[in-house]
Amino acid sequence: MSSDLSKLFRERLRLLRKTRGLTQDQLETKIGKIDDGAGYVSRLETGRIATPPFEVIEKLANALEVHPVEFFFTEGLDQNSDALLAKINSLLAKKNTKQIRAIYRLMLVYFEKY
């Protein structure tokens, strides 16, 4: 993982954990024992573990009730629903009918799955 991507991951992990009201220890309990060292989540958040395996990213995402992509794609995630809806409407206003239909189908699939 590049240093920028690692930094983004660490920041998002910390933010998502705090948003869920979890301490590092509580999150570590939720994901289970990963290695022999103590403070695995602390080591992730401080960069002492630079690149967590995909399996760990998946465990963290499940414990935090998010999709793994939320560790890396963050634009707009810190905004309230009204601001996000305004951005979505602004994006859709620039699309043609065919594109809007495709986006609508993707939304239906997403909502069916999640």
Protein Blocks (a to p, Z undefined) as FASTA:
>chain_A
ZZklmmmmmmmmmmmmmmnopafklmmmmnopfblbehklmmmmnopambacfklmmmmm
mmnopafklmmmmghklpcfklmmmmmmmmmmmpcfklmmmmmmmmmmmmmmZZ
